[in-house]
């Protein structure tokens, strides 16, 4: 029986996906995602869906987003979150890993050395 190696998210290095832009207003980050692809084109043409979606992050997400620099590991980001928010960020690791997974699944971030980086 082969043991499956579990991913340790704390060792991954997240980076912003260069296909999305973002800006900051009053300390809150908004990610601007261009809806690309065949099915999005159809939806934009026939159902008048927007070409660009604007995703507003909350206070914690905005802080995390601004800390992501392509050099810090998720573990280092957890330390920064703990230093900034203390007990308010608890349960820190569970929440952070789930949040990072959501950002990655939506292609807002990529993991350095694990994901294919778009040109």
N, C-alpha and C positions, 0 to 999 in steps of 0.2 A: 504494500500500500504506500503510495507516494503522498507525503504531506504537502499540502498546498501552502505556499508562502503567502502570508497576509501582507497587504500593503500597509506601510507605516506612513500615514499622511503627514506626520510631523517632520519627516525628512524631505518631503517634496518642496520644490521651489516654484511658487506660482508667479506668473507674469501676465500682464494685461494682454488681451488679444488685440493686435494692431488693427484688426478689421472694424473695431468699434471705437468711437470717440466718446469722450466724457467731459463734463465740466462740473464746477462746484459753485453753489449758491448758498450763502448763509451757512456754510459748514457741511451742507448735504450734497452728496454726489448724485449726478444724473448720468446714466450711461445711455448713449445714443446708438442703437443697433439698427443697421440697414438690413431690411428683410430681403434676402437674396434667394435665388433659386427659382426653378420652374413653377412649383406650386404657389410660391409667394407672388410671382408675376400674375398668375391666373387670379388669385384672390384680390390682388390690387386692381386688376382690370375689371373683373365682374362684380366684386363685392365692395370695392372702394376701400379696402384696408390700407392703412398708411404704409408708405415706403420705409419710413424710419419710426421705430418704436423708442419711446423714452422711458427708461426704467429708473425710478427714484429709489435710492437706498436710504435706509434709516440711519440713525446716529451711529450705531455700532458698525453697520455695513460700510458707511462712508469712511469711518476711521480706518477700518481694515483695508478698504480699497486704496486709500492714500498711502498706506504702509507697504503695499505690494510694489516691489521695485525690481523683481527678477533676480534678486540676490538673497533675500531673506527666506528662510525655510518657514513652513507652516508653524513649526515649534517656536521660532523666533517671533512670528506674528502673534502667537498665543501669549508669549511673554509681554509683548507690547500692549495687547488687549488687557491683560491682567494689571499692568502698571497704570494704564489709563482709567479703567473702569472698576478694578478691584472685584468686590463681591457681587456687584451688579452684573458682571459678565458670566456668573456661574449658572449652570454647569459649563464651564469654559470650553473644555476640549470637545465634548459632545456637540455643543452648539457650533463651534468653529469648524469642525470637520464637516458637519452636515451643510453648513453655509458654503464652505469651499467646494463641496461636491455639487451643490446647486449652481454655483457660479461656473464651474467647469462644464457641467452638463448642458448649460445654456451657451457655452462657448464664449463667455465673458473673460475667462482666464484660461491659460494653458499651463501645463506643468513642464518646466524646463527639462529637457532630456527624455520626456515621456510622450509628449504630444508633438505632432507635426506642426511646425511654425509656418503660418501663411506668409507669402511674400507680399 
